[in-house]
Amino acid sequence: MTENIKPKEATSIINSLIGGVVPKIGVQHITVGRSEEINAVVKALEDVKNGHSMVKFWIGDFGSGKSFMLHLLNTIALKQKFVIANADFTPENRLYSNDGKAVALYTALIDNIAIQTKPEGGALQTLLEKWIEQVITRTAEENNISLLNIRNEQYMPLIENNIMKTINEITEVGGFDFGTVIVKYYEGYIKDNEQLRRNAIKWLKGEYRTKTEARQDLGIREIIHDLNYYDMLKNFCKLFVTMGYSGFLINLDEAINVYKISTSVMREKNYEKILTIYNDCFQGKVSHLFFNFAGTRDVLENQRRGFYSYDALKTRLETNKFETAEIRDFAQPVIRLFPLNHNEIFVLLQKLKAIFDFNYKSEIDITNEEIHQFMEEIFNKPGASEFLTPREVIRDFLNILNIIRQNPSVDKNKLFKDVKITDERPSSVSLNDIDEL
């Protein structure tokens, strides 16, 4: 049950799940009961790899596995040679704003850019240097200059011209500034000027707040801000594809924080941005781009403040009327996730027991019958049917394993009976979230 798992993955899985969050790596080792969803993901990634673009909305109740599916999607995409980026919507991060909250979301995405060799993020610098090396090699071949000599400063204009030429060919809005900053990074790369490279990265991450500061540091008269960051994401997508990557996968979790935006006008502006992304992807205005949004049913269906409150989104996101709980359509933009059933949770706990033992080089004395006993105790507690989520079951199970590991003589039956049920669901919209007049 622990075949092919790496020690780093095992540690990430155990530590993250005990902490109540989805592990960044290794989720494929704890995947249970999602075969149809996985098949849909593989098909969607193949379409994007072939030049299409896609938007998916992962909708489900708290604890139904939305974040888990996004992480699993990352794992599959990395193996398919996609560049990926993840960010959560928060009160300070959103798709549209006029006070820096949209560019803050962009910065979070660029910070978290990942590739297969750097799956935990922070891969922007690696990607830039890989692309620059490709341009250097191509320029050397075109001008019959050796790879050693092409790095001399006398040939910098040749490389810079090729960088700008390539960027201008693949980009549209903001391409000149985008290319100029990459040229600056190249200069820092060749001259070993760390500060110049940092300034270029700072600009590409949208961290300059004033044009004056950017002009002083880089000679650039523009910055990435709330209104143009989406164009930069599309520019990055095109750049990654020219490097040989399959596409750019962007995951945006916790859409409840868009739903909770207090003013209806600002909320609708954010929904309008989602609509723009949706239309761009499905009308073929962009290629090799895959956006994923994750949220609860209220985020989608609430007629007053959810996606359905914005008519243009509602018409696009309404569920296939022929779909039922038994007959699913995973090709539509909205994929509804249902919590794991008891049999699937049992298999998951078995897997976690094996990973736990592998991680701690232990052999915890818990049988399959005792796993069943633990499940019966926790699922029969008062409030379990209303409040209990797989996250809490998993965390309690791993906490019990930790107690047994450190206290082998402890009474397991007593531990099972001591399990308590708490309501871990986020509170609904508070009074502060009521629409302002």
Secondary structure, DSSP 8 states (H G I E B T S, - for coil): --TT--HHHHHHHHHHHHTTS--SS-GGGG--S-HHHHHHHHHHHHHHHTT--EEEEEE--TTSSHHHHHHHHHHHHHHTT-EEEEEE-BTTB-SS-SSSHHHHHHHHHHHT-BBTTBTTS--HHHHHHHHHHHHHHHHHHHTT--TTGGGSGGGHHHHHHHHHHHHHHH--TTHHHHHHHHHHHHHHHHHT-HHHHHHHHHHHTT----HHHHHHHH--S----TTTHHHHHHHHHHHHHHTT---EEEEEE-THHHHT-SSHHHHHHHHHHHHHHHHHHHTTSS-SEEEEEEE-HHHHH-TTTSGGGSHHHHHHH---TT--SSS--TTSSEEE-----HHHHHHHHHHHHHHHHHHHT------HHHHHHHHHHHHTSTTHHHH--HHHHHHHHHHHHHHHHH-TTS-HHHHHHT------S-----GGGS---
